[in-house]
Amino acid sequence: MTQPASAARQDAPNLVKTPPQQEPKGSGPAFGLRLDLRNLSLLGVLAALIVVGGFTKPDEFLAISNLQLVLTQASIIGVVTVGMTFVITSGGIDLSVGAMVALASVWATTLATQEYGFAGILFTAIVVGVGCGLVNGVLIAYGGLVPFIATIAMLASARGLALQITDGKTQIVTVDSVLDLGVKDAYVLGIPPLVLIFAAVVVIGWLVLNRTTFGRRTFAVGGNPEAARLAGIDVRRQRLYLYVLSGLCCGIAAFMLIVLAGSGQNTNGNLYELDAIAAAIIGGTLLSGGRGTVVGSVLGVLIFTTITNIFALNNLETAVQQIAKGAIIVVAVLVQHHTLRRRGQT
């Protein structure tokens, strides 16, 4: 009995070292080259879209006010996408992000909450987002539920609760200090405050994912959970933290949406899960986990937001926009699958 135990201990280090998915994907010259090429290609797509927008609607699309609007709209879904990038990198999925944004936005704009002013609205939005993420994390990490099922349940519950709170009505924000963040007088060097918040979240997200132990553990859990466990990582706790992080990002995004819209509605965040997942995928984050990039996800968000803006300026139907987004997701997943097969990883 002693011999197998000793052999198992000798094999354990090999299990930790051999799987390529376990090592942080932000390191290594080969990965760095692939990442740069992907980001350059995404920048090329974004540049092409800007040319298309400038050609079809030069006066409207290239106007400073429109570019500010594109960046502002990208900021809200972008913050959600940063959290989604962490979750997908760990091998999970969160289909409830849009519903969590809706619930946080309506809970933070009730009359009782608005009595506490700016701090009350911000605090409530973040707490509701974190609370929903905590529920998701507990159900998935310690309850054993599949992420798809747990987050679908949260999606239905959060949407239902948001509808119950608002009774289907729009809740108008009357707190001036919140509304002032959305006016042009609050812009810093022509940059909307919401864009600055998004930039801060992106920088923090990049540093956490690529320069901290938390980020390395996220890559390890997504690449090979068993190897991560043998390496001493508490896989369940890490997954819990990741869904809480996703909820935190949703809470921040809900506050930003309140500032932009000046109200809270149960329909807020509609299809945010589609946009966030799509942006992360085309940015280079693997659905199977083990690889993720915040910079790529941001470029993905900018691409989708620019597409939406161009479609809107050219009076194309919303259905066409959704079809285009769906097609992009399919193409991105097929490219990922084909690339992995060529490398012998699937």
C-alpha positions as CSV (number, residue, x, y, z in Angstrom):
1,M,0.0,0.0,0.0
2,T,3.0,2.3,0.6
3,Q,4.3,2.0,-2.9
4,P,1.2,3.3,-4.7
5,A,0.9,6.3,-2.3
6,S,4.6,7.1,-3.0
7,A,4.1,6.8,-6.7
8,A,1.0,9.0,-6.5
9,R,3.0,11.7,-4.7
10,Q,5.7,11.5,-7.4
11,D,3.2,11.8,-10.1
12,A,1.5,14.8,-8.6
13,P,4.1,17.4,-9.6
14,N,4.0,16.1,-13.2
15,L,0.2,16.6,-13.2
16,V,0.7,20.2,-12.2
17,K,3.4,21.0,-14.7
18,T,2.4,19.2,-17.9
19,P,-1.0,20.6,-18.8
20,P,-0.4,23.7,-21.0
21,Q,-3.7,25.2,-20.0
22,Q,-2.6,25.5,-16.4
23,E,0.1,28.0,-16.9
24,P,-1.0,31.7,-17.2
25,K,-1.6,32.3,-20.8
26,G,-0.3,35.8,-20.7
27,S,3.3,34.5,-20.5
28,G,5.6,33.0,-23.1
29,P,6.8,34.4,-26.4
30,A,4.6,32.2,-28.5
31,F,1.4,33.2,-26.8
32,G,2.5,36.8,-26.7
33,L,3.0,36.8,-30.5
34,R,-0.4,35.1,-31.0
35,L,-2.0,37.6,-28.7
36,D,-0.5,40.6,-30.4
37,L,-1.6,39.3,-33.8
38,R,-5.1,38.8,-32.6
39,N,-5.3,42.3,-31.0
40,L,-3.8,43.8,-34.2
41,S,-6.4,42.0,-36.3
42,L,-9.2,43.3,-34.0
43,L,-7.8,46.8,-34.3
44,G,-7.9,46.3,-38.1
45,V,-11.6,45.3,-37.9
46,L,-12.3,48.3,-35.7
47,A,-10.5,50.6,-38.1
48,A,-12.5,49.1,-41.0
49,L,-15.7,49.7,-39.2
50,I,-14.8,53.3,-38.6
51,V,-14.1,53.7,-42.3
52,V,-17.4,52.2,-43.1
53,G,-19.2,54.4,-40.6
54,G,-17.4,57.5,-41.9
55,F,-18.2,56.6,-45.5
56,T,-21.9,55.8,-45.0
57,K,-22.7,58.6,-42.5
58,P,-19.7,61.0,-42.4
59,D,-21.4,63.9,-40.7
60,E,-23.2,61.9,-38.1
61,F,-20.7,59.1,-37.3
62,L,-17.6,61.2,-37.2
63,A,-19.2,63.8,-35.0
64,I,-17.5,64.3,-31.6
65,S,-20.8,63.8,-29.9
66,N,-21.4,60.5,-31.6
67,L,-17.9,59.2,-30.8
68,Q,-18.5,60.2,-27.2
69,L,-21.8,58.3,-27.3
70,V,-20.2,55.2,-28.7
71,L,-17.5,55.2,-26.0
72,T,-20.1,55.8,-23.3
73,Q,-22.3,52.9,-24.4
74,A,-19.3,50.7,-24.8
75,S,-18.3,51.6,-21.2
76,I,-21.3,50.1,-19.6
77,I,-21.3,46.7,-21.4
78,G,-17.5,46.9,-21.2
79,V,-17.5,46.8,-17.4
80,V,-19.7,43.7,-17.5
81,T,-17.5,42.1,-20.1
82,V,-14.4,42.5,-17.8
83,G,-16.2,40.4,-15.2
84,M,-17.4,37.9,-17.8
85,T,-13.8,37.5,-19.1
86,F,-12.7,36.4,-15.6
87,V,-15.5,33.9,-15.4
88,I,-15.0,32.4,-18.8
89,T,-11.3,32.2,-18.3
90,S,-12.0,30.0,-15.3
91,G,-14.1,27.7,-17.4
92,G,-17.4,29.0,-16.3
93,I,-20.2,31.1,-17.8
94,D,-22.6,33.7,-16.4
95,L,-25.9,34.1,-18.3
96,S,-27.4,36.3,-15.6
97,V,-25.3,39.5,-16.0
98,G,-28.0,41.4,-17.8
99,A,-30.6,40.5,-15.2
100,M,-28.3,41.4,-12.4
101,V,-27.7,44.9,-14.0
102,A,-31.5,45.3,-14.2
103,L,-32.1,44.3,-10.6
104,A,-29.3,46.4,-9.3
105,S,-30.5,49.5,-11.3
106,V,-34.1,49.3,-10.1
107,W,-33.2,48.5,-6.5
108,A,-30.9,51.5,-6.4
109,T,-33.5,53.9,-7.9
110,T,-36.4,53.2,-5.5
111,L,-37.6,56.2,-3.6
112,A,-36.3,54.8,-0.3
113,T,-32.8,54.4,-1.8
114,Q,-32.8,57.8,-3.4
115,E,-33.3,59.4,0.0
116,Y,-29.7,58.6,0.8
117,G,-28.4,60.4,-2.2
118,F,-25.4,59.6,-4.4
119,A,-23.8,57.3,-1.8
120,G,-27.1,55.4,-1.3
121,I,-27.6,54.7,-5.0
122,L,-24.0,53.7,-5.6
123,F,-23.8,51.5,-2.5
124,T,-27.1,49.7,-3.3
125,A,-26.2,49.0,-6.9
126,I,-22.9,47.4,-5.9
127,V,-24.3,45.5,-3.0
128,V,-27.1,44.0,-5.1
129,G,-24.7,43.0,-7.8
130,V,-22.3,41.5,-5.4
131,G,-25.1,39.7,-3.6
132,C,-26.4,38.1,-6.8
133,G,-22.9,37.1,-7.7
134,L,-22.4,35.5,-4.3
135,V,-25.6,33.5,-4.8
136,N,-24.3,32.3,-8.2
137,G,-20.9,31.4,-6.7
138,V,-22.3,29.5,-3.8
139,L,-24.7,27.5,-6.0
140,I,-21.9,26.6,-8.5
141,A,-18.9,26.2,-6.2
142,Y,-20.5,24.6,-3.2
143,G,-23.9,23.5,-4.4
144,G,-22.5,21.6,-7.4
145,L,-24.8,23.2,-9.9
146,V,-23.7,23.6,-13.5
147,P,-22.9,27.3,-14.2
148,F,-25.4,27.3,-17.1
149,I,-28.3,26.1,-14.8
150,A,-27.4,28.3,-11.8
151,T,-27.0,31.5,-13.8
152,I,-30.2,30.8,-15.9
153,A,-32.0,30.5,-12.6
154,M,-30.5,33.8,-11.4
155,L,-31.5,35.4,-14.7
156,A,-35.2,34.4,-14.3
157,S,-35.2,35.3,-10.6
158,A,-33.5,38.7,-10.9
159,R,-35.7,39.7,-13.9
160,G,-38.8,38.7,-12.0
161,L,-37.8,40.6,-8.8
162,A,-36.9,43.6,-10.9
163,L,-40.4,43.5,-12.5
164,Q,-42.0,43.2,-9.1
165,I,-40.1,46.1,-7.6
166,T,-41.0,48.5,-10.5
167,D,-44.4,47.1,-11.3
168,G,-43.4,47.5,-14.9
169,K,-42.9,51.3,-14.5
170,T,-39.8,53.5,-15.0
171,Q,-38.2,54.8,-11.8
172,I,-37.0,58.4,-12.4
173,V,-33.8,59.5,-10.6
174,T,-34.1,62.8,-8.8
175,V,-30.6,63.0,-7.2
176,D,-28.8,65.8,-8.9
177,S,-25.3,64.6,-8.0
178,V,-25.9,61.4,-9.9
179,L,-27.5,63.0,-12.9
180,D,-24.7,65.6,-13.1
181,L,-22.2,62.8,-14.1
182,G,-24.0,62.5,-17.4
183,V,-23.9,66.1,-18.5
184,K,-21.2,67.6,-20.7
185,D,-20.0,69.9,-17.9
186,A,-18.7,66.8,-16.1
187,Y,-16.6,65.7,-19.0
188,V,-12.8,65.7,-18.4
189,L,-10.9,66.9,-21.4
190,G,-13.9,65.9,-23.5
191,I,-14.0,62.4,-22.0
192,P,-17.3,61.4,-20.3
193,P,-16.9,60.3,-16.6
194,L,-18.4,56.9,-17.5
195,V,-15.6,56.3,-20.0
196,L,-13.0,57.1,-17.2
197,I,-14.7,54.6,-14.9
198,F,-14.6,52.0,-17.6
199,A,-10.9,52.7,-18.2
200,A,-10.2,52.3,-14.5
201,V,-12.0,49.0,-14.4
202,V,-10.1,47.8,-17.5
203,V,-6.7,48.7,-16.0
204,I,-7.5,47.1,-12.7
205,G,-8.9,44.0,-14.4
206,W,-5.8,43.7,-16.6
207,L,-3.5,44.0,-13.6
208,V,-5.4,41.5,-11.5
209,L,-5.6,38.9,-14.3
210,N,-2.0,39.2,-15.5
211,R,0.0,40.4,-12.5
212,T,-1.5,38.8,-9.4
213,T,-1.8,35.4,-7.8
214,F,-5.5,35.7,-8.2
215,G,-5.1,35.9,-11.9
216,R,-2.7,32.9,-12.1
217,R,-5.2,30.9,-10.1
218,T,-8.0,31.9,-12.5
219,F,-5.9,30.6,-15.4
220,A,-5.0,27.4,-13.6
221,V,-8.6,26.6,-12.6
222,G,-9.8,27.2,-16.2
223,G,-7.0,25.2,-17.7
224,N,-7.1,22.1,-15.5
225,P,-9.1,22.2,-12.2
226,E,-7.6,18.9,-11.0
227,A,-4.1,20.1,-11.5
228,A,-4.9,23.3,-9.8
229,R,-6.3,21.4,-6.8
230,L,-3.2,19.3,-6.6
231,A,-1.1,22.5,-6.7
232,G,-2.9,23.6,-3.5
233,I,-5.5,26.0,-5.0
234,D,-8.9,26.0,-3.4
235,V,-10.8,25.6,-6.6
236,R,-14.3,26.1,-5.1
237,R,-13.3,29.3,-3.3
238,Q,-11.7,30.7,-6.4
239,R,-14.8,30.1,-8.4
240,L,-16.9,31.7,-5.7
241,Y,-14.7,34.8,-5.8
242,L,-15.0,34.9,-9.6
243,Y,-18.8,35.0,-9.6
244,V,-18.7,37.6,-6.9
245,L,-16.4,39.6,-9.1
246,S,-18.8,39.3,-12.0
247,G,-21.6,40.6,-9.8
248,L,-19.4,43.5,-8.7
249,C,-18.9,44.5,-12.3
250,C,-22.7,44.3,-12.9
251,G,-23.3,46.5,-9.9
252,I,-20.8,49.1,-11.2
253,A,-22.4,48.9,-14.7
254,A,-25.9,49.3,-13.2
255,F,-24.8,52.6,-11.5
256,M,-23.3,53.7,-14.8
257,L,-26.6,52.9,-16.6
258,I,-28.5,54.9,-14.0
259,V,-26.3,57.9,-14.7
260,L,-26.7,57.5,-18.4
261,A,-30.5,56.9,-18.5
262,G,-31.4,58.9,-15.4
263,S,-33.8,56.1,-14.4
264,G,-34.1,52.5,-13.5
265,Q,-36.1,49.9,-15.5
266,N,-36.7,46.2,-15.2
267,T,-35.8,46.0,-18.9
268,N,-32.3,47.3,-18.3
269,G,-29.4,45.1,-19.3
270,N,-31.4,43.2,-22.0
271,L,-29.1,40.8,-23.9
272,Y,-26.0,42.1,-22.0
273,E,-25.1,38.4,-21.6
274,L,-25.0,38.0,-25.3
275,D,-22.8,41.1,-25.9
276,A,-20.4,40.3,-23.0
277,I,-19.9,36.7,-24.0
278,A,-19.5,37.6,-27.7
279,A,-17.0,40.4,-26.9
280,A,-14.9,38.1,-24.7
281,I,-14.9,35.3,-27.3
282,I,-13.9,37.4,-30.3
283,G,-11.3,39.0,-28.1
284,G,-9.5,35.7,-27.6
285,T,-11.0,34.3,-24.4
286,L,-11.6,30.5,-24.8
287,L,-15.0,29.2,-23.9
288,S,-13.4,26.1,-22.6
289,G,-11.4,28.1,-20.1
290,G,-7.7,28.5,-19.4
291,R,-7.1,31.5,-21.6
292,G,-8.4,35.1,-21.4
293,T,-7.4,38.6,-22.3
294,V,-9.0,41.8,-21.0
295,V,-7.5,43.9,-23.8
296,G,-9.0,41.6,-26.4
297,S,-12.4,41.8,-24.6
298,V,-12.3,45.6,-24.7
299,L,-11.6,45.6,-28.4
300,G,-14.5,43.1,-28.9
301,V,-16.8,45.5,-27.0
302,L,-15.7,48.5,-29.1
303,I,-16.3,46.4,-32.3
304,F,-19.9,45.4,-31.3
305,T,-20.8,48.9,-30.1
306,T,-19.5,50.5,-33.3
307,I,-21.5,48.0,-35.3
308,T,-24.6,48.8,-33.4
309,N,-24.0,52.5,-33.8
310,I,-23.5,52.2,-37.6
311,F,-26.6,50.1,-37.9
312,A,-28.6,52.7,-36.0
313,L,-27.3,55.6,-38.0
314,N,-28.3,53.8,-41.2
315,N,-31.8,52.9,-39.9
316,L,-31.2,49.2,-40.0
317,E,-33.6,47.1,-37.9
318,T,-32.6,45.8,-34.5
319,A,-33.2,42.2,-35.7
320,V,-30.5,42.7,-38.3
321,Q,-28.1,43.8,-35.5
322,Q,-28.8,40.7,-33.5
323,I,-28.4,38.4,-36.5
324,A,-25.0,40.0,-37.2
325,K,-23.9,39.6,-33.6
326,G,-25.0,35.9,-33.6
327,A,-23.1,35.3,-36.8
328,I,-19.9,36.9,-35.4
329,I,-20.2,34.6,-32.3
330,V,-20.5,31.5,-34.4
331,V,-17.5,32.5,-36.6
332,A,-15.4,33.3,-33.5
333,V,-16.2,29.9,-31.9
334,L,-15.5,28.0,-35.1
335,V,-12.1,29.8,-35.4
336,Q,-11.2,28.9,-31.8
337,H,-12.2,25.3,-32.3
338,H,-10.3,25.0,-35.5
339,T,-7.2,26.6,-34.0
340,L,-7.3,24.3,-31.0
341,R,-7.7,21.2,-33.2
342,R,-4.6,22.3,-35.2
343,R,-2.6,22.5,-32.0
344,G,-3.8,19.1,-30.8
345,Q,-5.5,20.5,-27.7
346,T,-8.9,19.0,-28.4
